[in-house]
Amino acid sequence: MTAGLTASFTVAATGTPAPTYQWRKNGTNLSGATSATLTLTNVSAADAGSYDVIATNIYWQRDLERSDAHPTIPPGVHDPAGEAKR
């Protein structure tokens, strides 16, 4: 990921009844992140971490996706999290 841009993660799960989703960062639920797509806007160093999503229905629960995200800061660009990179 490049600082200042948008990053998206998408998963798909099927089942009856339809599953619900809960995205997590470093094992902690992300408030409001309950769709099949997680979109991070204006990413910064603060967004670095491990992301996964739990898909659940009344019969099962699955950890569907794990991705390590590490935003990169191009030379001479100011990181929105407050760190200047050169």
Secondary structure, DSSP 4 states (H G I P E B T S, - for coil): -BTTS-EEEE-----SSPPEEEEEETTEEPTT--SSEEEE-S--GGG-EEEEEEEE-SS-EEEEEEEEE--B--TTPBPTTS-B--
